[in-house]
Amino acid sequence: MFKITPQCSICEKEIQPNEEIYVKMRYPEKKGMTEIKAFIQYQGKIICEECNNK
Ligand SMILES: [Zn+2]
């Protein structure tokens, strides 16, 4: 799914398979969501469930 190793942007914990995550990102300016993976890699902040609940 991700080319880079996904990490929580707060605690820097490595995201485990099937772990529930939250992604904070801007909605792409372009129409449609086909670029969503690139957007997550460049602009998205992945937050693990533990940090999101704090
Ligand atoms: Zn975290």
mmCIF file of the protein (N, C-alpha, C, O) and its ligand, coordinates in Angstrom:
data_MODEL
# 
_entry.id   MODEL 
# 
loop_
_entity.id 
_entity.type 
_entity.pdbx_number_of_molecules 
1 polymer     1 
2 non-polymer 1 
# 
_entity_poly.entity_id                      1 
_entity_poly.type                           'polypeptide(L)' 
_entity_poly.nstd_linkage                   no 
_entity_poly.nstd_monomer                   no 
_entity_poly.pdbx_seq_one_letter_code       MFKITPQCSICEKEIQPNEEIYVKMRYPEKKGMTEIKAFIQYQGKIICEECNNK 
_entity_poly.pdbx_seq_one_letter_code_can   MFKITPQCSICEKEIQPNEEIYVKMRYPEKKGMTEIKAFIQYQGKIICEECNNK 
_entity_poly.pdbx_strand_id                 A 
# 
loop_
_entity_poly_seq.entity_id 
_entity_poly_seq.num 
_entity_poly_seq.mon_id 
_entity_poly_seq.hetero 
1 1  MET n 
1 2  PHE n 
1 3  LYS n 
1 4  ILE n 
1 5  THR n 
1 6  PRO n 
1 7  GLN n 
1 8  CYS n 
1 9  SER n 
1 10 ILE n 
1 11 CYS n 
1 12 GLU n 
1 13 LYS n 
1 14 GLU n 
1 15 ILE n 
1 16 GLN n 
1 17 PRO n 
1 18 ASN n 
1 19 GLU n 
1 20 GLU n 
1 21 ILE n 
1 22 TYR n 
1 23 VAL n 
1 24 LYS n 
1 25 MET n 
1 26 ARG n 
1 27 TYR n 
1 28 PRO n 
1 29 GLU n 
1 30 LYS n 
1 31 LYS n 
1 32 GLY n 
1 33 MET n 
1 34 THR n 
1 35 GLU n 
1 36 ILE n 
1 37 LYS n 
1 38 ALA n 
1 39 PHE n 
1 40 ILE n 
1 41 GLN n 
1 42 TYR n 
1 43 GLN n 
1 44 GLY n 
1 45 LYS n 
1 46 ILE n 
1 47 ILE n 
1 48 CYS n 
1 49 GLU n 
1 50 GLU n 
1 51 CYS n 
1 52 ASN n 
1 53 ASN n 
1 54 LYS n 
# 
loop_
_struct_asym.id 
_struct_asym.entity_id 
A 1 
B 2 
# 
loop_
_chem_comp.id 
_chem_comp.type 
_chem_comp.mon_nstd_flag 
ALA 'L-peptide linking' y 
ARG 'L-peptide linking' y 
ASN 'L-peptide linking' y 
CYS 'L-peptide linking' y 
GLN 'L-peptide linking' y 
GLU 'L-peptide linking' y 
GLY 'peptide linking'   y 
ILE 'L-peptide linking' y 
LYS 'L-peptide linking' y 
MET 'L-peptide linking' y 
PHE 'L-peptide linking' y 
PRO 'L-peptide linking' y 
SER 'L-peptide linking' y 
THR 'L-peptide linking' y 
TYR 'L-peptide linking' y 
VAL 'L-peptide linking' y 
ZN  non-polymer         . 
# 
_pdbx_entity_nonpoly.entity_id   2 
_pdbx_entity_nonpoly.name        ? 
_pdbx_entity_nonpoly.comp_id     ZN 
# 
_pdbx_nonpoly_scheme.asym_id         B 
_pdbx_nonpoly_scheme.entity_id       2 
_pdbx_nonpoly_scheme.mon_id          ZN 
_pdbx_nonpoly_scheme.ndb_seq_num     1 
_pdbx_nonpoly_scheme.pdb_seq_num     101 
_pdbx_nonpoly_scheme.auth_seq_num    101 
_pdbx_nonpoly_scheme.pdb_mon_id      ZN 
_pdbx_nonpoly_scheme.auth_mon_id     ZN 
_pdbx_nonpoly_scheme.pdb_strand_id   A 
_pdbx_nonpoly_scheme.pdb_ins_code    . 
# 
loop_
_atom_site.group_PDB 
_atom_site.id 
_atom_site.type_symbol 
_atom_site.label_atom_id 
_atom_site.label_alt_id 
_atom_site.label_comp_id 
_atom_site.label_asym_id 
_atom_site.label_entity_id 
_atom_site.label_seq_id 
_atom_site.pdbx_PDB_ins_code 
_atom_site.Cartn_x 
_atom_site.Cartn_y 
_atom_site.Cartn_z 
_atom_site.occupancy 
_atom_site.B_iso_or_equiv 
_atom_site.pdbx_formal_charge 
_atom_site.auth_seq_id 
_atom_site.auth_comp_id 
_atom_site.auth_asym_id 
_atom_site.auth_atom_id 
_atom_site.pdbx_PDB_model_num 
ATOM   1   N  N  . MET A 1 1  ? 0.840   -1.203 0.000  1.00 0.00 ? 1   MET A N  1 
ATOM   2   C  CA . MET A 1 1  ? 0.000   0.000  0.000  1.00 0.00 ? 1   MET A CA 1 
ATOM   3   C  C  . MET A 1 1  ? 0.872   1.248  0.000  1.00 0.00 ? 1   MET A C  1 
ATOM   4   O  O  . MET A 1 1  ? 0.664   2.169  -0.790 1.00 0.00 ? 1   MET A O  1 
ATOM   5   N  N  . PHE A 1 2  ? 1.850   1.264  0.898  1.00 0.00 ? 2   PHE A N  1 
ATOM   6   C  CA . PHE A 1 2  ? 2.751   2.411  0.958  1.00 0.00 ? 2   PHE A CA 1 
ATOM   7   C  C  . PHE A 1 2  ? 4.141   1.991  0.504  1.00 0.00 ? 2   PHE A C  1 
ATOM   8   O  O  . PHE A 1 2  ? 4.604   0.907  0.858  1.00 0.00 ? 2   PHE A O  1 
ATOM   9   N  N  . LYS A 1 3  ? 4.805   2.824  -0.266 1.00 0.00 ? 3   LYS A N  1 
ATOM   10  C  CA . LYS A 1 3  ? 6.187   2.548  -0.644 1.00 0.00 ? 3   LYS A CA 1 
ATOM   11  C  C  . LYS A 1 3  ? 7.118   2.848  0.519  1.00 0.00 ? 3   LYS A C  1 
ATOM   12  O  O  . LYS A 1 3  ? 8.093   2.133  0.752  1.00 0.00 ? 3   LYS A O  1 
ATOM   13  N  N  . ILE A 1 4  ? 6.810   3.900  1.235  1.00 0.00 ? 4   ILE A N  1 
ATOM   14  C  CA . ILE A 1 4  ? 7.603   4.227  2.403  1.00 0.00 ? 4   ILE A CA 1 
ATOM   15  C  C  . ILE A 1 4  ? 7.059   3.445  3.589  1.00 0.00 ? 4   ILE A C  1 
ATOM   16  O  O  . ILE A 1 4  ? 5.922   2.975  3.552  1.00 0.00 ? 4   ILE A O  1 
ATOM   17  N  N  . THR A 1 5  ? 7.851   3.304  4.627  1.00 0.00 ? 5   THR A N  1 
ATOM   18  C  CA . THR A 1 5  ? 7.363   2.657  5.835  1.00 0.00 ? 5   THR A CA 1 
ATOM   19  C  C  . THR A 1 5  ? 6.457   3.630  6.564  1.00 0.00 ? 5   THR A C  1 
ATOM   20  O  O  . THR A 1 5  ? 6.897   4.706  6.969  1.00 0.00 ? 5   THR A O  1 
ATOM   21  N  N  . PRO A 1 6  ? 5.208   3.267  6.732  1.00 0.00 ? 6   PRO A N  1 
ATOM   22  C  CA . PRO A 1 6  ? 4.301   4.206  7.400  1.00 0.00 ? 6   PRO A CA 1 
ATOM   23  C  C  . PRO A 1 6  ? 4.627   4.321  8.882  1.00 0.00 ? 6   PRO A C  1 
ATOM   24  O  O  . PRO A 1 6  ? 4.838   3.325  9.575  1.00 0.00 ? 6   PRO A O  1 
ATOM   25  N  N  . GLN A 1 7  ? 4.660   5.543  9.336  1.00 0.00 ? 7   GLN A N  1 
ATOM   26  C  CA . GLN A 1 7  ? 4.962   5.829  10.736 1.00 0.00 ? 7   GLN A CA 1 
ATOM   27  C  C  . GLN A 1 7  ? 3.952   6.823  11.272 1.00 0.00 ? 7   GLN A C  1 
ATOM   28  O  O  . GLN A 1 7  ? 3.455   7.676  10.536 1.00 0.00 ? 7   GLN A O  1 
ATOM   29  N  N  . CYS A 1 8  ? 3.659   6.712  12.528 1.00 0.00 ? 8   CYS A N  1 
ATOM   30  C  CA . CYS A 1 8  ? 2.848   7.735  13.173 1.00 0.00 ? 8   CYS A CA 1 
ATOM   31  C  C  . CYS A 1 8  ? 3.649   9.036  13.201 1.00 0.00 ? 8   CYS A C  1 
ATOM   32  O  O  . CYS A 1 8  ? 4.824   9.034  13.567 1.00 0.00 ? 8   CYS A O  1 
ATOM   33  N  N  . SER A 1 9  ? 3.018   10.141 12.818 1.00 0.00 ? 9   SER A N  1 
ATOM   34  C  CA . SER A 1 9  ? 3.737   11.411 12.750 1.00 0.00 ? 9   SER A CA 1 
ATOM   35  C  C  . SER A 1 9  ? 3.935   12.028 14.129 1.00 0.00 ? 9   SER A C  1 
ATOM   36  O  O  . SER A 1 9  ? 4.664   13.012 14.253 1.00 0.00 ? 9   SER A O  1 
ATOM   37  N  N  . ILE A 1 10 ? 3.318   11.489 15.152 1.00 0.00 ? 10  ILE A N  1 
ATOM   38  C  CA . ILE A 1 10 ? 3.452   12.042 16.502 1.00 0.00 ? 10  ILE A CA 1 
ATOM   39  C  C  . ILE A 1 10 ? 4.461   11.227 17.308 1.00 0.00 ? 10  ILE A C  1 
ATOM   40  O  O  . ILE A 1 10 ? 5.453   11.776 17.786 1.00 0.00 ? 10  ILE A O  1 
ATOM   41  N  N  . CYS A 1 11 ? 4.221   9.935  17.464 1.00 0.00 ? 11  CYS A N  1 
ATOM   42  C  CA . CYS A 1 11 ? 5.119   9.116  18.294 1.00 0.00 ? 11  CYS A CA 1 
ATOM   43  C  C  . CYS A 1 11 ? 6.156   8.368  17.450 1.00 0.00 ? 11  CYS A C  1 
ATOM   44  O  O  . CYS A 1 11 ? 7.046   7.722  18.003 1.00 0.00 ? 11  CYS A O  1 
ATOM   45  N  N  . GLU A 1 12 ? 6.051   8.448  16.123 1.00 0.00 ? 12  GLU A N  1 
ATOM   46  C  CA . GLU A 1 12 ? 6.990   7.807  15.196 1.00 0.00 ? 12  GLU A CA 1 
ATOM   47  C  C  . GLU A 1 12 ? 6.981   6.288  15.310 1.00 0.00 ? 12  GLU A C  1 
ATOM   48  O  O  . GLU A 1 12 ? 7.936   5.616  14.918 1.00 0.00 ? 12  GLU A O  1 
ATOM   49  N  N  . LYS A 1 13 ? 5.919   5.775  15.835 1.00 0.00 ? 13  LYS A N  1 
ATOM   50  C  CA . LYS A 1 13 ? 5.759   4.325  15.903 1.00 0.00 ? 13  LYS A CA 1 
ATOM   51  C  C  . LYS A 1 13 ? 5.465   3.788  14.502 1.00 0.00 ? 13  LYS A C  1 
ATOM   52  O  O  . LYS A 1 13 ? 4.744   4.413  13.723 1.00 0.00 ? 13  LYS A O  1 
ATOM   53  N  N  . GLU A 1 14 ? 6.026   2.638  14.199 1.00 0.00 ? 14  GLU A N  1 
ATOM   54  C  CA . GLU A 1 14 ? 5.757   2.022  12.908 1.00 0.00 ? 14  GLU A CA 1 
ATOM   55  C  C  . GLU A 1 14 ? 4.340   1.467  12.903 1.00 0.00 ? 14  GLU A C  1 
ATOM   56  O  O  . GLU A 1 14 ? 3.918   0.803  13.850 1.00 0.00 ? 14  GLU A O  1 
ATOM   57  N  N  . ILE A 1 15 ? 3.626   1.740  11.852 1.00 0.00 ? 15  ILE A N  1 
ATOM   58  C  CA . ILE A 1 15 ? 2.245   1.282  11.763 1.00 0.00 ? 15  ILE A CA 1 
ATOM   59  C  C  . ILE A 1 15 ? 2.229   -0.194 11.377 1.00 0.00 ? 15  ILE A C  1 
ATOM   60  O  O  . ILE A 1 15 ? 2.860   -0.598 10.401 1.00 0.00 ? 15  ILE A O  1 
ATOM   61  N  N  . GLN A 1 16 ? 1.519   -0.973 12.135 1.00 0.00 ? 16  GLN A N  1 
ATOM   62  C  CA . GLN A 1 16 ? 1.447   -2.411 11.905 1.00 0.00 ? 16  GLN A CA 1 
ATOM   63  C  C  . GLN A 1 16 ? 0.308   -2.737 10.932 1.00 0.00 ? 16  GLN A C  1 
ATOM   64  O  O  . GLN A 1 16 ? -0.676  -2.001 10.848 1.00 0.00 ? 16  GLN A O  1 
ATOM   65  N  N  . PRO A 1 17 ? 0.452   -3.849 10.197 1.00 0.00 ? 17  PRO A N  1 
ATOM   66  C  CA . PRO A 1 17 ? -0.628  -4.257 9.297  1.00 0.00 ? 17  PRO A CA 1 
ATOM   67  C  C  . PRO A 1 17 ? -1.947  -4.399 10.048 1.00 0.00 ? 17  PRO A C  1 
ATOM   68  O  O  . PRO A 1 17 ? -1.998  -4.924 11.160 1.00 0.00 ? 17  PRO A O  1 
ATOM   69  N  N  . ASN A 1 18 ? -2.993  -3.924 9.420  1.00 0.00 ? 18  ASN A N  1 
ATOM   70  C  CA . ASN A 1 18 ? -4.356  -3.974 9.968  1.00 0.00 ? 18  ASN A CA 1 
ATOM   71  C  C  . ASN A 1 18 ? -4.564  -3.028 11.143 1.00 0.00 ? 18  ASN A C  1 
ATOM   72  O  O  . ASN A 1 18 ? -5.646  -3.004 11.730 1.00 0.00 ? 18  ASN A O  1 
ATOM   73  N  N  . GLU A 1 19 ? -3.546  -2.250 11.497 1.00 0.00 ? 19  GLU A N  1 
ATOM   74  C  CA . GLU A 1 19 ? -3.751  -1.277 12.557 1.00 0.00 ? 19  GLU A CA 1 
ATOM   75  C  C  . GLU A 1 19 ? -4.621  -0.142 12.046 1.00 0.00 ? 19  GLU A C  1 
ATOM   76  O  O  . GLU A 1 19 ? -4.470  0.313  10.912 1.00 0.00 ? 19  GLU A O  1 
ATOM   77  N  N  . GLU A 1 20 ? -5.517  0.301  12.881 1.00 0.00 ? 20  GLU A N  1 
ATOM   78  C  CA . GLU A 1 20 ? -6.387  1.408  12.480 1.00 0.00 ? 20  GLU A CA 1 
ATOM   79  C  C  . GLU A 1 20 ? -5.603  2.707  12.588 1.00 0.00 ? 20  GLU A C  1 
ATOM   80  O  O  . GLU A 1 20 ? -4.977  2.980  13.612 1.00 0.00 ? 20  GLU A O  1 
ATOM   81  N  N  . ILE A 1 21 ? -5.641  3.505  11.527 1.00 0.00 ? 21  ILE A N  1 
ATOM   82  C  CA . ILE A 1 21 ? -4.892  4.763  11.538 1.00 0.00 ? 21  ILE A CA 1 
ATOM   83  C  C  . ILE A 1 21 ? -5.799  5.907  11.115 1.00 0.00 ? 21  ILE A C  1 
ATOM   84  O  O  . ILE A 1 21 ? -6.883  5.715  10.565 1.00 0.00 ? 21  ILE A O  1 
ATOM   85  N  N  . TYR A 1 22 ? -5.312  7.091  11.394 1.00 0.00 ? 22  TYR A N  1 
ATOM   86  C  CA . TYR A 1 22 ? -5.990  8.311  10.981 1.00 0.00 ? 22  TYR A CA 1 
ATOM   87  C  C  . TYR A 1 22 ? -5.022  9.099  10.125 1.00 0.00 ? 22  TYR A C  1 
ATOM   88  O  O  . TYR A 1 22 ? -3.835  9.183  10.440 1.00 0.00 ? 22  TYR A O  1 
ATOM   89  N  N  . VAL A 1 23 ? -5.519  9.676  9.046  1.00 0.00 ? 23  VAL A N  1 
ATOM   90  C  CA . VAL A 1 23 ? -4.669  10.463 8.163  1.00 0.00 ? 23  VAL A CA 1 
ATOM   91  C  C  . VAL A 1 23 ? -5.245  11.865 8.081  1.00 0.00 ? 23  VAL A C  1 
ATOM   92  O  O  . VAL A 1 23 ? -6.396  12.069 7.696  1.00 0.00 ? 23  VAL A O  1 
ATOM   93  N  N  . LYS A 1 24 ? -4.410  12.821 8.454  1.00 0.00 ? 24  LYS A N  1 
ATOM   94  C  CA . LYS A 1 24 ? -4.803  14.217 8.338  1.00 0.00 ? 24  LYS A CA 1 
ATOM   95  C  C  . LYS A 1 24 ? -4.192  14.758 7.069  1.00 0.00 ? 24  LYS A C  1 
ATOM   96  O  O  . LYS A 1 24 ? -2.976  14.694 6.891  1.00 0.00 ? 24  LYS A O  1 
ATOM   97  N  N  . MET A 1 25 ? -5.004  15.283 6.195  1.00 0.00 ? 25  MET A N  1 
ATOM   98  C  CA . MET A 1 25 ? -4.496  15.752 4.913  1.00 0.00 ? 25  MET A CA 1 
ATOM   99  C  C  . MET A 1 25 ? -5.460  16.747 4.313  1.00 0.00 ? 25  MET A C  1 
ATOM   100 O  O  . MET A 1 25 ? -6.620  16.847 4.714  1.00 0.00 ? 25  MET A O  1 
ATOM   101 N  N  . ARG A 1 26 ? -4.947  17.484 3.338  1.00 0.00 ? 26  ARG A N  1 
ATOM   102 C  CA . ARG A 1 26 ? -5.816  18.379 2.585  1.00 0.00 ? 26  ARG A CA 1 
ATOM   103 C  C  . ARG A 1 26 ? -6.500  17.584 1.492  1.00 0.00 ? 26  ARG A C  1 
ATOM   104 O  O  . ARG A 1 26 ? -5.916  16.672 0.906  1.00 0.00 ? 26  ARG A O  1 
ATOM   105 N  N  . TYR A 1 27 ? -7.711  17.932 1.233  1.00 0.00 ? 27  TYR A N  1 
ATOM   106 C  CA . TYR A 1 27 ? -8.394  17.314 0.116  1.00 0.00 ? 27  TYR A CA 1 
ATOM   107 C  C  . TYR A 1 27 ? -7.723  17.778 -1.170 1.00 0.00 ? 27  TYR A C  1 
ATOM   108 O  O  . TYR A 1 27 ? -7.472  18.972 -1.329 1.00 0.00 ? 27  TYR A O  1 
ATOM   109 N  N  . PRO A 1 28 ? -7.424  16.864 -2.095 1.00 0.00 ? 28  PRO A N  1 
ATOM   110 C  CA . PRO A 1 28 ? -6.723  17.256 -3.327 1.00 0.00 ? 28  PRO A CA 1 
ATOM   111 C  C  . PRO A 1 28 ? -7.482  18.320 -4.107 1.00 0.00 ? 28  PRO A C  1 
ATOM   112 O  O  . PRO A 1 28 ? -8.711  18.307 -4.181 1.00 0.00 ? 28  PRO A O  1 
ATOM   113 N  N  . GLU A 1 29 ? -6.728  19.230 -4.681 1.00 0.00 ? 29  GLU A N  1 
ATOM   114 C  CA . GLU A 1 29 ? -7.353  20.278 -5.479 1.00 0.00 ? 29  GLU A CA 1 
ATOM   115 C  C  . GLU A 1 29 ? -7.952  19.720 -6.758 1.00 0.00 ? 29  GLU A C  1 
ATOM   116 O  O  . GLU A 1 29 ? -8.980  20.182 -7.251 1.00 0.00 ? 29  GLU A O  1 
ATOM   117 N  N  . LYS A 1 30 ? -7.266  18.705 -7.277 1.00 0.00 ? 30  LYS A N  1 
ATOM   118 C  CA . LYS A 1 30 ? -7.787  18.090 -8.493 1.00 0.00 ? 30  LYS A CA 1 
ATOM   119 C  C  . LYS A 1 30 ? -9.086  17.344 -8.184 1.00 0.00 ? 30  LYS A C  1 
ATOM   120 O  O  . LYS A 1 30 ? -9.321  16.907 -7.057 1.00 0.00 ? 30  LYS A O  1 
ATOM   121 N  N  . LYS A 1 31 ? -9.897  17.215 -9.187 1.00 0.00 ? 31  LYS A N  1 
ATOM   122 C  CA . LYS A 1 31 ? -11.119 16.438 -9.018 1.00 0.00 ? 31  LYS A CA 1 
ATOM   123 C  C  . LYS A 1 31 ? -10.777 14.967 -8.897 1.00 0.00 ? 31  LYS A C  1 
ATOM   124 O  O  . LYS A 1 31 ? -9.846  14.472 -9.532 1.00 0.00 ? 31  LYS A O  1 
ATOM   125 N  N  . GLY A 1 32 ? -11.530 14.295 -8.085 1.00 0.00 ? 32  GLY A N  1 
ATOM   126 C  CA . GLY A 1 32 ? -11.330 12.856 -7.932 1.00 0.00 ? 32  GLY A CA 1 
ATOM   127 C  C  . GLY A 1 32 ? -10.272 12.541 -6.909 1.00 0.00 ? 32  GLY A C  1 
ATOM   128 O  O  . GLY A 1 32 ? -9.540  13.422 -6.460 1.00 0.00 ? 32  GLY A O  1 
ATOM   129 N  N  . MET A 1 33 ? -10.196 11.299 -6.547 1.00 0.00 ? 33  MET A N  1 
ATOM   130 C  CA . MET A 1 33 ? -9.287  10.865 -5.489 1.00 0.00 ? 33  MET A CA 1 
ATOM   131 C  C  . MET A 1 33 ? -8.237  9.903  -6.020 1.00 0.00 ? 33  MET A C  1 
ATOM   132 O  O  . MET A 1 33 ? -7.655  9.139  -5.250 1.00 0.00 ? 33  MET A O  1 
ATOM   133 N  N  . THR A 1 34 ? -7.988  9.929  -7.318 1.00 0.00 ? 34  THR A N  1 
ATOM   134 C  CA . THR A 1 34 ? -7.029  8.977  -7.877 1.00 0.00 ? 34  THR A CA 1 
ATOM   135 C  C  . THR A 1 34 ? -5.613  9.254  -7.394 1.00 0.00 ? 34  THR A C  1 
ATOM   136 O  O  . THR A 1 34 ? -4.767  8.360  -7.396 1.00 0.00 ? 34  THR A O  1 
ATOM   137 N  N  . GLU A 1 35 ? -5.353  10.493 -6.981 1.00 0.00 ? 35  GLU A N  1 
ATOM   138 C  CA . GLU A 1 35 ? -4.004  10.859 -6.540 1.00 0.00 ? 35  GLU A CA 1 
ATOM   139 C  C  . GLU A 1 35 ? -3.852  10.696 -5.033 1.00 0.00 ? 35  GLU A C  1 
ATOM   140 O  O  . GLU A 1 35 ? -2.893  11.194 -4.443 1.00 0.00 ? 35  GLU A O  1 
ATOM   141 N  N  . ILE A 1 36 ? -4.768  10.022 -4.432 1.00 0.00 ? 36  ILE A N  1 
ATOM   142 C  CA . ILE A 1 36 ? -4.805  10.003 -2.965 1.00 0.00 ? 36  ILE A CA 1 
ATOM   143 C  C  . ILE A 1 36 ? -3.556  9.381  -2.356 1.00 0.00 ? 36  ILE A C  1 
ATOM   144 O  O  . ILE A 1 36 ? -3.082  9.859  -1.326 1.00 0.00 ? 36  ILE A O  1 
ATOM   145 N  N  . LYS A 1 37 ? -3.018  8.346  -2.951 1.00 0.00 ? 37  LYS A N  1 
ATOM   146 C  CA . LYS A 1 37 ? -1.823  7.722  -2.373 1.00 0.00 ? 37  LYS A CA 1 
ATOM   147 C  C  . LYS A 1 37 ? -0.639  8.674  -2.393 1.00 0.00 ? 37  LYS A C  1 
ATOM   148 O  O  . LYS A 1 37 ? 0.104   8.770  -1.416 1.00 0.00 ? 37  LYS A O  1 
ATOM   149 N  N  . ALA A 1 38 ? -0.464  9.377  -3.507 1.00 0.00 ? 38  ALA A N  1 
ATOM   150 C  CA . ALA A 1 38 ? 0.627   10.339 -3.588 1.00 0.00 ? 38  ALA A CA 1 
ATOM   151 C  C  . ALA A 1 38 ? 0.423   11.461 -2.578 1.00 0.00 ? 38  ALA A C  1 
ATOM   152 O  O  . ALA A 1 38 ? 1.379   11.939 -1.968 1.00 0.00 ? 38  ALA A O  1 
ATOM   153 N  N  . PHE A 1 39 ? -0.819  11.875 -2.407 1.00 0.00 ? 39  PHE A N  1 
ATOM   154 C  CA . PHE A 1 39 ? -1.100  12.954 -1.457 1.00 0.00 ? 39  PHE A CA 1 
ATOM   155 C  C  . PHE A 1 39 ? -0.779  12.542 -0.036 1.00 0.00 ? 39  PHE A C  1 
ATOM   156 O  O  . PHE A 1 39 ? -0.232  13.327 0.738  1.00 0.00 ? 39  PHE A O  1 
ATOM   157 N  N  . ILE A 1 40 ? -1.119  11.316 0.306  1.00 0.00 ? 40  ILE A N  1 
ATOM   158 C  CA . ILE A 1 40 ? -0.831  10.851 1.663  1.00 0.00 ? 40  ILE A CA 1 
ATOM   159 C  C  . ILE A 1 40 ? 0.669   10.822 1.889  1.00 0.00 ? 40  ILE A C  1 
ATOM   160 O  O  . ILE A 1 40 ? 1.149   11.193 2.960  1.00 0.00 ? 40  ILE A O  1 
ATOM   161 N  N  . GLN A 1 41 ? 1.417   10.376 0.868  1.00 0.00 ? 41  GLN A N  1 
ATOM   162 C  CA . GLN A 1 41 ? 2.866   10.291 1.039  1.00 0.00 ? 41  GLN A CA 1 
ATOM   163 C  C  . GLN A 1 41 ? 3.516   11.663 1.153  1.00 0.00 ? 41  GLN A C  1 
ATOM   164 O  O  . GLN A 1 41 ? 4.469   11.839 1.912  1.00 0.00 ? 41  GLN A O  1 
ATOM   165 N  N  . TYR A 1 42 ? 3.004   12.638 0.401  1.00 0.00 ? 42  TYR A N  1 
ATOM   166 C  CA . TYR A 1 42 ? 3.669   13.942 0.401  1.00 0.00 ? 42  TYR A CA 1 
ATOM   167 C  C  . TYR A 1 42 ? 3.099   14.904 1.428  1.00 0.00 ? 42  TYR A C  1 
ATOM   168 O  O  . TYR A 1 42 ? 3.829   15.722 1.988  1.00 0.00 ? 42  TYR A O  1 
ATOM   169 N  N  . GLN A 1 43 ? 1.824   14.813 1.674  1.00 0.00 ? 43  GLN A N  1 
ATOM   170 C  CA . GLN A 1 43 ? 1.189   15.828 2.528  1.00 0.00 ? 43  GLN A CA 1 
ATOM   171 C  C  . GLN A 1 43 ? 0.474   15.250 3.730  1.00 0.00 ? 43  GLN A C  1 
ATOM   172 O  O  . GLN A 1 43 ? 0.200   15.962 4.696  1.00 0.00 ? 43  GLN A O  1 
ATOM   173 N  N  . GLY A 1 44 ? 0.170   13.967 3.678  1.00 0.00 ? 44  GLY A N  1 
ATOM   174 C  CA . GLY A 1 44 ? -0.613  13.381 4.750  1.00 0.00 ? 44  GLY A CA 1 
ATOM   175 C  C  . GLY A 1 44 ? 0.193   13.161 6.009  1.00 0.00 ? 44  GLY A C  1 
ATOM   176 O  O  . GLY A 1 44 ? 1.386   12.864 5.953  1.00 0.00 ? 44  GLY A O  1 
ATOM   177 N  N  . LYS A 1 45 ? -0.453  13.305 7.124  1.00 0.00 ? 45  LYS A N  1 
ATOM   178 C  CA . LYS A 1 45 ? 0.153   12.965 8.407  1.00 0.00 ? 45  LYS A CA 1 
ATOM   179 C  C  . LYS A 1 45 ? -0.598  11.766 8.960  1.00 0.00 ? 45  LYS A C  1 
ATOM   180 O  O  . LYS A 1 45 ? -1.798  11.834 9.228  1.00 0.00 ? 45  LYS A O  1 
ATOM   181 N  N  . ILE A 1 46 ? 0.123   10.671 9.125  1.00 0.00 ? 46  ILE A N  1 
ATOM   182 C  CA . ILE A 1 46 ? -0.493  9.466  9.659  1.00 0.00 ? 46  ILE A CA 1 
ATOM   183 C  C  . ILE A 1 46 ? -0.447  9.533  11.186 1.00 0.00 ? 46  ILE A C  1 
ATOM   184 O  O  . ILE A 1 46 ? 0.597   9.812  11.777 1.00 0.00 ? 46  ILE A O  1 
ATOM   185 N  N  . ILE A 1 47 ? -1.560  9.282  11.790 1.00 0.00 ? 47  ILE A N  1 
ATOM   186 C  CA . ILE A 1 47 ? -1.648  9.320  13.246 1.00 0.00 ? 47  ILE A CA 1 
ATOM   187 C  C  . ILE A 1 47 ? -2.199  7.988  13.720 1.00 0.00 ? 47  ILE A C  1 
ATOM   188 O  O  . ILE A 1 47 ? -3.256  7.550  13.265 1.00 0.00 ? 47  ILE A O  1 
ATOM   189 N  N  . CYS A 1 48 ? -1.486  7.344  14.632 1.00 0.00 ? 48  CYS A N  1 
ATOM   190 C  CA . CYS A 1 48 ? -1.957  6.054  15.132 1.00 0.00 ? 48  CYS A CA 1 
ATOM   191 C  C  . CYS A 1 48 ? -3.144  6.264  16.060 1.00 0.00 ? 48  CYS A C  1 
ATOM   192 O  O  . CYS A 1 48 ? -3.387  7.367  16.551 1.00 0.00 ? 48  CYS A O  1 
ATOM   193 N  N  . GLU A 1 49 ? -3.873  5.181  16.287 1.00 0.00 ? 49  GLU A N  1 
ATOM   194 C  CA . GLU A 1 49 ? -5.095  5.309  17.082 1.00 0.00 ? 49  GLU A CA 1 
ATOM   195 C  C  . GLU A 1 49 ? -4.793  5.801  18.495 1.00 0.00 ? 49  GLU A C  1 
ATOM   196 O  O  . GLU A 1 49 ? -5.550  6.579  19.076 1.00 0.00 ? 49  GLU A O  1 
ATOM   197 N  N  . GLU A 1 50 ? -3.673  5.331  19.028 1.00 0.00 ? 50  GLU A N  1 
ATOM   198 C  CA . GLU A 1 50 ? -3.306  5.706  20.390 1.00 0.00 ? 50  GLU A CA 1 
ATOM   199 C  C  . GLU A 1 50 ? -3.112  7.219  20.521 1.00 0.00 ? 50  GLU A C  1 
ATOM   200 O  O  . GLU A 1 50 ? -3.619  7.833  21.460 1.00 0.00 ? 50  GLU A O  1 
ATOM   201 N  N  . CYS A 1 51 ? -2.385  7.811  19.586 1.00 0.00 ? 51  CYS A N  1 
ATOM   202 C  CA . CYS A 1 51 ? -2.146  9.252  19.636 1.00 0.00 ? 51  CYS A CA 1 
ATOM   203 C  C  . CYS A 1 51 ? -3.432  10.020 19.343 1.00 0.00 ? 51  CYS A C  1 
ATOM   204 O  O  . CYS A 1 51 ? -3.668  11.082 19.918 1.00 0.00 ? 51  CYS A O  1 
ATOM   205 N  N  . ASN A 1 52 ? -4.253  9.492  18.463 1.00 0.00 ? 52  ASN A N  1 
ATOM   206 C  CA . ASN A 1 52 ? -5.486  10.191 18.127 1.00 0.00 ? 52  ASN A CA 1 
ATOM   207 C  C  . ASN A 1 52 ? -6.431  10.255 19.313 1.00 0.00 ? 52  ASN A C  1 
ATOM   208 O  O  . ASN A 1 52 ? -7.228  11.186 19.430 1.00 0.00 ? 52  ASN A O  1 
ATOM   209 N  N  . ASN A 1 53 ? -6.344  9.280  20.180 1.00 0.00 ? 53  ASN A N  1 
ATOM   210 C  CA . ASN A 1 53 ? -7.233  9.240  21.347 1.00 0.00 ? 53  ASN A CA 1 
ATOM   211 C  C  . ASN A 1 53 ? -6.750  10.125 22.493 1.00 0.00 ? 53  ASN A C  1 
ATOM   212 O  O  . ASN A 1 53 ? -7.477  10.327 23.466 1.00 0.00 ? 53  ASN A O  1 
ATOM   213 N  N  . LYS A 1 54 ? -5.539  10.652 22.389 1.00 0.00 ? 54  LYS A N  1 
ATOM   214 C  CA . LYS A 1 54 ? -5.021  11.492 23.461 1.00 0.00 ? 54  LYS A CA 1 
ATOM   215 C  C  . LYS A 1 54 ? -5.682  12.873 23.444 1.00 0.00 ? 54  LYS A C  1 
ATOM   216 O  O  . LYS A 1 54 ? -5.366  13.718 24.282 1.00 0.00 ? 54  LYS A O  1 
HETATM 217 ZN ZN . ZN  B 2 .  ? 1.325   7.552  17.557 1.00 0.00 2 101 ZN  A ZN 1 
# 
